[in-house]
């Protein structure tokens, strides 16, 4: 894996954590995030792609870490997967609507993708006849052995549960003290 390109779409908190871990394993980390200021790449010691296409063309592994917005919905479909090198790996732990999972299954079935790790789907729970469920359930499906499907639970672990409880309690304390709350949506 050393020297292979680990591509990241979305280099926020989670994307940055993934970048640093991949870098520690010797990957050449490249990210695409049009919202980050110049210089982030220097601070992290990684490279920046100026377009999604530039990133896709060089990825051995593509890992998605961006939010689901109108702009990112359907961001990775058949045309984008086709830009990735044959034999690459696609990982989506961000949001289901970012990746067209049917296109990913097709790319696995044809051998264009060597593997895919999917933690989130467009619709959860997915319909029984969805391409990803069909591939996952059928050991004879050409994508079956190269598909890692997780039920939107990649973050579930003892440490994650403890962090949820701790951060929740800290926010309650902030509210009781009359302090500004963090991560307020509306």
C-alpha positions as a LaTeX table, in Angstrom:
\begin{tabular}{lrrr}
\hline
Residue & $x$ (\AA) & $y$ (\AA) & $z$ (\AA) \\
\hline
Unk1 & 0.00 & 0.00 & 0.00 \\
Unk2 & 2.94 & 2.32 & 0.58 \\
Unk3 & 2.95 & 5.09 & $-1.99$ \\
Unk4 & $-0.51$ & 4.28 & $-3.37$ \\
Unk5 & $-2.95$ & 7.19 & $-3.61$ \\
Unk6 & $-5.59$ & 7.33 & $-0.90$ \\
Unk7 & $-8.15$ & 9.86 & $-2.11$ \\
Unk8 & $-10.51$ & 11.69 & 0.20 \\
Unk9 & $-13.60$ & 13.66 & $-0.77$ \\
Unk10 & $-14.37$ & 16.04 & 2.09 \\
Unk11 & $-11.52$ & 16.89 & 4.43 \\
Unk12 & $-13.41$ & 18.08 & 7.49 \\
Unk13 & $-12.95$ & 16.53 & 10.93 \\
Unk14 & $-13.56$ & 12.93 & 9.86 \\
Unk15 & $-11.85$ & 13.27 & 6.48 \\
Unk16 & $-8.80$ & 14.78 & 8.18 \\
Unk17 & $-8.71$ & 11.93 & 10.70 \\
Unk18 & $-8.87$ & 9.42 & 7.83 \\
Unk19 & $-6.12$ & 11.32 & 5.99 \\
Unk20 & $-3.77$ & 11.23 & 8.97 \\
Unk21 & $-4.35$ & 7.51 & 9.50 \\
Unk22 & $-3.80$ & 6.72 & 5.81 \\
Unk23 & $-0.65$ & 8.86 & 5.83 \\
Unk24 & 0.65 & 6.87 & 8.82 \\
Unk25 & 0.30 & 3.69 & 6.72 \\
Unk26 & 2.44 & 5.22 & 3.99 \\
Unk27 & $-0.28$ & 6.19 & 1.55 \\
Unk28 & 0.13 & 9.22 & $-0.68$ \\
Unk29 & $-2.95$ & 11.11 & 0.56 \\
Unk30 & $-4.76$ & 13.43 & $-1.84$ \\
Unk31 & $-8.00$ & 15.22 & $-1.01$ \\
Unk32 & $-10.67$ & 17.21 & $-2.80$ \\
Unk33 & $-12.64$ & 19.75 & $-0.79$ \\
Unk34 & $-13.48$ & 23.02 & $-2.54$ \\
Unk35 & $-14.50$ & 24.67 & 0.73 \\
Unk36 & $-11.19$ & 24.46 & 2.57 \\
Unk37 & $-8.75$ & 27.37 & 2.36 \\
Unk38 & $-5.40$ & 27.02 & 0.65 \\
Unk39 & $-2.67$ & 25.84 & 2.97 \\
Unk40 & $-4.58$ & 23.04 & 4.68 \\
Unk41 & $-2.65$ & 20.54 & 2.59 \\
Unk42 & 0.66 & 21.95 & 3.81 \\
Unk43 & $-0.45$ & 21.88 & 7.44 \\
Unk44 & $-1.46$ & 18.22 & 7.12 \\
Unk45 & 1.41 & 17.16 & 4.86 \\
Unk46 & $-0.93$ & 15.84 & 2.17 \\
Unk47 & $-1.77$ & 16.86 & $-1.40$ \\
Unk48 & $-4.81$ & 18.67 & $-2.74$ \\
Unk49 & $-6.67$ & 17.94 & $-5.99$ \\
Unk50 & $-8.23$ & 21.02 & $-7.59$ \\
Unk51 & $-11.13$ & 19.05 & $-9.07$ \\
Unk52 & $-13.02$ & 15.85 & $-8.36$ \\
Unk53 & $-11.92$ & 14.44 & $-11.72$ \\
Unk54 & $-8.26$ & 15.09 & $-10.90$ \\
Unk55 & $-8.70$ & 13.14 & $-7.66$ \\
Unk56 & $-10.62$ & 10.24 & $-9.19$ \\
Unk57 & $-8.07$ & 9.58 & $-11.93$ \\
Unk58 & $-5.29$ & 8.83 & $-9.45$ \\
Unk59 & $-7.02$ & 7.02 & $-6.57$ \\
Unk60 & $-6.16$ & 3.50 & $-5.51$ \\
Unk61 & $-8.67$ & 3.99 & $-2.70$ \\
Unk62 & $-11.42$ & 6.63 & $-2.71$ \\
Unk63 & $-12.95$ & 7.40 & 0.68 \\
Unk64 & $-16.02$ & 9.65 & 0.92 \\
Unk65 & $-16.34$ & 12.00 & 3.90 \\
Unk66 & $-18.47$ & 14.91 & 2.71 \\
Unk67 & $-21.93$ & 15.95 & 3.91 \\
Unk68 & $-25.03$ & 15.20 & 1.86 \\
Unk69 & $-26.15$ & 18.46 & 0.26 \\
Unk70 & $-27.84$ & 19.39 & $-3.01$ \\
Unk71 & $-24.32$ & 19.78 & $-4.42$ \\
Unk72 & $-23.03$ & 16.38 & $-3.27$ \\
Unk73 & $-26.18$ & 14.30 & $-3.92$ \\
Unk74 & $-25.24$ & 11.80 & $-6.64$ \\
Unk75 & $-21.67$ & 13.12 & $-6.73$ \\
Unk76 & $-20.20$ & 9.66 & $-7.36$ \\
Unk77 & $-22.03$ & 7.77 & $-10.10$ \\
Unk78 & $-21.11$ & 5.55 & $-13.03$ \\
Unk79 & $-19.25$ & 8.32 & $-14.90$ \\
Unk80 & $-17.14$ & 9.20 & $-11.85$ \\
Unk81 & $-16.38$ & 5.56 & $-11.00$ \\
Unk82 & $-15.28$ & 5.03 & $-14.61$ \\
Unk83 & $-12.63$ & 7.74 & $-14.10$ \\
Unk84 & $-11.05$ & 5.72 & $-11.30$ \\
Unk85 & $-8.25$ & 3.31 & $-12.23$ \\
Unk86 & $-9.25$ & $-0.29$ & $-12.83$ \\
Unk87 & $-8.72$ & $-2.29$ & $-9.66$ \\
Unk88 & $-9.37$ & 0.59 & $-7.26$ \\
Unk89 & $-11.42$ & 0.50 & $-4.07$ \\
Unk90 & $-14.35$ & 2.71 & $-3.09$ \\
Unk91 & $-15.40$ & 3.40 & 0.52 \\
Unk92 & $-18.50$ & 5.34 & 1.58 \\
Unk93 & $-18.98$ & 6.02 & 5.28 \\
Unk94 & $-20.40$ & 9.52 & 4.68 \\
Unk95 & $-24.01$ & 9.62 & 3.45 \\
Unk96 & $-25.92$ & 7.27 & 1.18 \\
Unk97 & $-27.10$ & 9.79 & $-1.37$ \\
Unk98 & $-23.54$ & 10.80 & $-2.30$ \\
Unk99 & $-22.82$ & 7.46 & $-3.98$ \\
Unk100 & $-24.94$ & 5.72 & $-6.60$ \\
Unk101 & $-24.63$ & 2.27 & $-5.06$ \\
Unk102 & $-26.12$ & 0.55 & $-8.13$ \\
Unk103 & $-23.28$ & 2.04 & $-10.20$ \\
Unk104 & $-20.77$ & 0.81 & $-7.61$ \\
Unk105 & $-22.25$ & $-2.70$ & $-7.74$ \\
Unk106 & $-22.05$ & $-2.66$ & $-11.55$ \\
Unk107 & $-18.39$ & $-1.59$ & $-11.37$ \\
Unk108 & $-17.68$ & $-4.41$ & $-8.90$ \\
Unk109 & $-19.46$ & $-6.93$ & $-11.13$ \\
Unk110 & $-17.42$ & $-5.93$ & $-14.19$ \\
Unk111 & $-14.16$ & $-5.90$ & $-12.23$ \\
Unk112 & $-13.53$ & $-2.19$ & $-12.70$ \\
Unk113 & $-13.63$ & $-1.80$ & $-8.91$ \\
Unk114 & $-11.65$ & $-4.37$ & $-6.93$ \\
Unk115 & $-13.68$ & $-3.70$ & $-3.81$ \\
Unk116 & $-16.21$ & $-1.48$ & $-2.11$ \\
Unk117 & $-16.95$ & $-0.79$ & 1.53 \\
Unk118 & $-20.41$ & 0.69 & 1.97 \\
Unk119 & $-21.72$ & 1.77 & 5.36 \\
Unk120 & $-24.56$ & 4.01 & 4.17 \\
Unk121 & $-27.22$ & 3.63 & 1.49 \\
Unk122 & $-29.51$ & 5.96 & $-0.42$ \\
Unk123 & $-32.51$ & 4.48 & 1.37 \\
Unk124 & $-32.26$ & 2.91 & 4.81 \\
Unk125 & $-33.40$ & 0.27 & 5.25 \\
Unk126 & $-32.90$ & $-0.61$ & 1.60 \\
Unk127 & $-35.58$ & $-2.43$ & $-0.40$ \\
Unk128 & $-34.97$ & $-6.17$ & $-0.70$ \\
Unk129 & $-34.63$ & $-5.89$ & $-4.48$ \\
Unk130 & $-31.97$ & $-3.16$ & $-4.41$ \\
Unk131 & $-28.79$ & $-4.02$ & $-6.37$ \\
Unk132 & $-26.60$ & $-3.78$ & $-3.26$ \\
Unk133 & $-28.79$ & $-6.19$ & $-1.25$ \\
Unk134 & $-29.02$ & $-8.57$ & $-4.22$ \\
Unk135 & $-25.22$ & $-8.62$ & $-4.55$ \\
Unk136 & $-24.70$ & $-8.99$ & $-0.82$ \\
Unk137 & $-27.18$ & $-11.85$ & $-0.38$ \\
Unk138 & $-26.25$ & $-13.87$ & $-3.46$ \\
Unk139 & $-22.88$ & $-15.62$ & $-3.14$ \\
Unk140 & $-22.94$ & $-16.24$ & $-6.91$ \\
Unk141 & $-23.27$ & $-12.55$ & $-7.76$ \\
Unk142 & $-20.03$ & $-11.30$ & $-9.39$ \\
Unk143 & $-19.80$ & $-8.43$ & $-6.87$ \\
Unk144 & $-20.52$ & $-10.52$ & $-3.76$ \\
Unk145 & $-16.97$ & $-11.36$ & $-2.69$ \\
Unk146 & $-15.71$ & $-7.81$ & $-3.19$ \\
Unk147 & $-18.49$ & $-6.02$ & $-1.31$ \\
Unk148 & $-18.29$ & $-5.12$ & 2.36 \\
Unk149 & $-21.71$ & $-3.92$ & 3.47 \\
Unk150 & $-22.27$ & $-2.46$ & 6.91 \\
Unk151 & $-25.71$ & $-1.48$ & 8.26 \\
Unk152 & $-24.83$ & 2.21 & 8.89 \\
Unk153 & $-22.99$ & 1.22 & 12.01 \\
Unk154 & $-19.30$ & 1.70 & 11.26 \\
Unk155 & $-19.03$ & 4.10 & 14.17 \\
Unk156 & $-20.63$ & 1.77 & 16.74 \\
Unk157 & $-18.11$ & 0.70 & 19.33 \\
Unk158 & $-17.58$ & 1.06 & 23.05 \\
Unk159 & $-15.44$ & 4.17 & 22.58 \\
Unk160 & $-18.02$ & 5.76 & 20.29 \\
Unk161 & $-20.84$ & 5.18 & 22.76 \\
Unk162 & $-18.76$ & 6.70 & 25.55 \\
Unk163 & $-17.97$ & 9.73 & 23.39 \\
Unk164 & $-21.69$ & 10.22 & 22.60 \\
Unk165 & $-22.57$ & 10.14 & 26.28 \\
Unk166 & $-19.73$ & 12.46 & 27.28 \\
Unk167 & $-20.42$ & 15.04 & 24.59 \\
Unk168 & $-24.15$ & 14.91 & 25.28 \\
Unk169 & $-23.57$ & 15.53 & 28.99 \\
Unk170 & $-21.20$ & 18.40 & 28.20 \\
Unk171 & $-23.86$ & 20.07 & 26.04 \\
Unk172 & $-26.45$ & 19.70 & 28.80 \\
Unk173 & $-24.03$ & 21.38 & 31.22 \\
Unk174 & $-23.47$ & 24.22 & 28.74 \\
Unk175 & $-27.23$ & 24.73 & 28.46 \\
Unk176 & $-27.70$ & 24.70 & 32.24 \\
Unk177 & $-24.94$ & 27.29 & 32.63 \\
Unk178 & $-26.49$ & 29.49 & 29.96 \\
Unk179 & $-23.47$ & 29.08 & 27.68 \\
Unk180 & $-23.61$ & 28.95 & 23.89 \\
Unk181 & $-24.25$ & 25.45 & 22.58 \\
Unk182 & $-21.91$ & 23.88 & 20.04 \\
Unk183 & $-23.06$ & 22.48 & 16.71 \\
Unk184 & $-26.50$ & 24.11 & 16.80 \\
Unk185 & $-28.40$ & 23.48 & 13.57 \\
Unk186 & $-31.43$ & 25.73 & 14.02 \\
\hline
\end{tabular}
